[in-house]
Amino acid sequence: VTSCSGASNDTKMKFADIVRIWCTCAQVCVAWKAHIPDSRRLQITGLSESQELQDPACPAIPEPPRCSVPMSCLGNERVMLQKTFIVVGDSHSIPMKYAVEEVVRIMGDSWEVFNLFNWIKDLDESPDLLSKWKAALTNKIGIGHIVVYVERGDLKAMTGHPNLLNIADFQGRLDFIVNTTRRSGAKLVIVKDNQLLPEAPALCKLKGSQCSISKSEELQRQSQKRNVIDQVMNSLPANAQVSTFDLLPYTCSDATCSMYDPSKAHPILRDTNHLNKCGVEVIVPPLTAHLKRLMQ
């Protein structure tokens, strides 16, 4: 019998030396994995914090070109059909648009789907963009339309983007969306966001972990925006055509949120917080049930 402490006496020395070297290397690798800082480990392996998880079965959803002119995201001057979805928000609205398109395909109906996205980051780059964005939505939203509004769930501290830091700014955006859709006669779905992983999935895969976070901790992280959404909903009359759709019951288990869907079959996030195509597949069935009532 040979072990990491040495080889048996009746084994040739050459083989014992090989075993001893192998065992030493294995122990070093375990120590490296446990003690090297994540940032250094990423540098050594060639990964980055924003590295997307490469999984052929669950590819990332490609990001469309950004619209520097909001009206161009909404068909310019063309009059929208009554059966139109307008998915609005930050980069989290991109996978949501794909989910809504899948709902339309399942329903077999002729709804158009538009996406006005990334406007939060663009606000800092163009001082008058917010007014253009508001004008575009005010001009385009009408009776028969369904607006789906989604933003990242937390107040992330992003250098150069103060609009992501202030809960009052979020409330202002939400109030505008609610008031505009109600005045126009459109319906509104406010999406409560999916989880944010503590580390990039590519790093978690390297470490052999699932990037898990307790669901209670995730709800606490999103509590400021979720509280604002709840306050707005509670202030509306019973006949308001405004509803909420919460992603966490479908992207997390009862107690834990991770990089995998609750069945642990597939990774659902391409990075720390954006749904990939498998993530979209997880939310499509409940989203179909929710939107079906609004589409009739």
Backbone hydrogen bonds, N-H to C=O, Kabsch-Sander energy under -0.5 kcal/mol:
donor,donor_aa,acceptor,acceptor_aa,energy
3,S,6,G,-2.4
6,G,3,S,-1.5
11,T,8,S,-1.5
16,A,12,K,-1.8
17,D,13,M,-2.6
18,I,14,K,-1.7
19,V,15,F,-2.4
20,R,16,A,-2.6
21,I,17,D,-2.3
22,W,18,I,-2.4
23,C,19,V,-2.7
24,T,20,R,-2.2
25,C,21,I,-2.4
26,A,22,W,-2.3
27,Q,23,C,-2.2
28,V,24,T,-2.2
29,C,25,C,-2.4
30,V,26,A,-2.1
31,A,27,Q,-2.2
32,W,28,V,-2.7
33,K,29,C,-2.5
34,A,30,V,-1.8
35,H,31,A,-2.2
36,I,32,W,-2.0
41,R,37,P,-2.7
42,L,38,D,-2.6
43,Q,39,S,-1.7
44,I,40,R,-2.5
45,T,41,R,-2.3
46,G,42,L,-1.0
47,L,42,L,-1.8
51,Q,48,S,-1.9
53,L,270,R,-2.4
54,Q,52,E,-0.5
55,D,53,L,-0.9
58,C,55,D,-1.5
68,S,66,R,-0.8
72,S,69,V,-1.8
73,C,69,V,-0.6
73,C,70,P,-1.4
74,L,70,P,-0.6
74,L,71,M,-1.1
75,G,72,S,-0.8
76,N,71,M,-2.7
78,R,75,G,-1.9
84,T,82,Q,-1.6
84,T,144,G,-0.6
85,F,112,E,-3.1
86,I,146,I,-2.2
87,V,114,F,-3.0
88,V,86,I,-0.6
88,V,148,V,-3.0
89,G,116,L,-1.9
90,D,150,V,-1.1
93,S,90,D,-2.2
94,I,91,S,-1.3
96,M,92,H,-1.0
97,K,93,S,-2.0
98,Y,94,I,-1.6
99,A,95,P,-2.1
100,V,96,M,-2.6
101,E,97,K,-2.6
102,E,98,Y,-1.8
103,V,99,A,-2.0
104,V,100,V,-2.4
105,R,101,E,-2.0
106,I,102,E,-2.4
107,M,103,V,-2.6
108,G,104,V,-1.2
109,D,104,V,-1.4
111,W,109,D,-0.9
112,E,83,K,-2.2
114,F,85,F,-2.7
115,N,73,C,-0.6
116,L,87,V,-2.2
117,F,115,N,-0.7
118,N,89,G,-0.6
119,W,89,G,-0.9
122,D,118,N,-1.6
123,L,119,W,-1.3
123,L,120,I,-0.5
124,D,120,I,-0.5
124,D,121,K,-0.9
125,E,121,K,-0.6
125,E,122,D,-0.6
126,S,122,D,-1.8
129,L,126,S,-2.2
132,K,128,D,-1.6
133,W,129,L,-3.1
134,K,130,L,-2.6
135,A,131,S,-2.3
136,A,132,K,-2.5
137,L,133,W,-2.1
138,T,134,K,-2.6
139,N,135,A,-2.4
140,K,136,A,-1.7
141,I,137,L,-2.5
144,G,185,G,-0.7
145,H,142,G,-1.8
146,I,84,T,-2.5
147,V,187,K,-3.2
148,V,86,I,-2.4
149,Y,147,V,-0.5
149,Y,189,V,-2.8
150,V,88,V,-2.4
151,E,191,V,-0.5
156,K,154,D,-1.1
158,M,156,K,-1.3
159,T,157,A,-0.6
161,H,158,M,-2.2
164,L,161,H,-1.9
165,L,162,P,-1.8
166,N,162,P,-0.8
167,I,165,L,-0.6
170,F,166,N,-1.5
171,Q,167,I,-2.4
172,G,168,A,-2.1
173,R,169,D,-2.2
174,L,170,F,-2.7
175,D,171,Q,-2.9
176,F,172,G,-2.0
177,I,173,R,-2.2
178,V,174,L,-2.8
179,N,175,D,-2.8
180,T,176,F,-2.7
181,T,177,I,-2.4
182,R,178,V,-2.1
183,R,179,N,-2.3
184,S,180,T,-1.8
185,G,181,T,-1.0
186,A,181,T,-1.6
187,K,145,H,-2.6
188,L,241,Q,-2.5
189,V,147,V,-2.9
190,I,243,S,-3.0
191,V,149,Y,-3.0
191,V,189,V,-0.6
192,K,245,F,-2.4
197,L,195,Q,-0.5
197,L,272,T,-3.2
202,A,51,Q,-0.6
203,L,200,A,-0.7
204,C,200,A,-2.2
205,K,201,P,-2.7
206,L,202,A,-1.5
207,K,203,L,-2.2
208,G,204,C,-1.1
209,S,204,C,-2.6
213,I,257,C,-2.9
215,K,255,A,-2.7
218,E,214,S,-2.1
219,L,215,K,-2.5
220,Q,216,S,-1.7
221,R,217,E,-2.1
222,Q,218,E,-1.7
223,S,220,Q,-1.1
226,R,222,Q,-2.4
227,N,223,S,-2.6
228,V,224,Q,-1.7
229,I,225,K,-2.4
230,D,226,R,-2.5
231,Q,227,N,-2.4
232,V,228,V,-2.4
233,M,229,I,-2.5
234,N,230,D,-2.5
235,S,231,Q,-1.1
236,L,232,V,-0.6
236,L,233,M,-1.0
240,A,237,P,-1.8
242,V,240,A,-1.4
243,S,188,L,-2.4
245,F,190,I,-2.3
247,L,192,K,-2.2
247,L,245,F,-0.5
250,Y,247,L,-1.9
251,T,247,L,-1.9
252,C,248,L,-1.7
253,S,256,T,-2.8
257,C,213,I,-3.3
258,S,251,T,-0.5
258,S,260,Y,-0.5
259,M,210,Q,-2.2
261,D,266,H,-2.0
264,K,261,D,-3.1
268,I,259,M,-2.7
269,L,259,M,-0.8
270,R,274,H,-2.6
271,D,274,H,-0.7
276,N,268,I,-2.3
277,K,59,P,-2.4
280,V,276,N,-2.2
281,E,277,K,-2.0
282,V,278,C,-1.4
283,I,279,G,-1.4
284,V,280,V,-1.6
287,L,283,I,-2.3
288,T,284,V,-2.8
289,A,285,P,-1.8
290,H,286,P,-1.9
291,L,287,L,-3.0
292,K,288,T,-2.3
293,R,289,A,-0.8
294,L,290,H,-0.7
295,M,291,L,-2.2
296,Q,292,K,-0.7
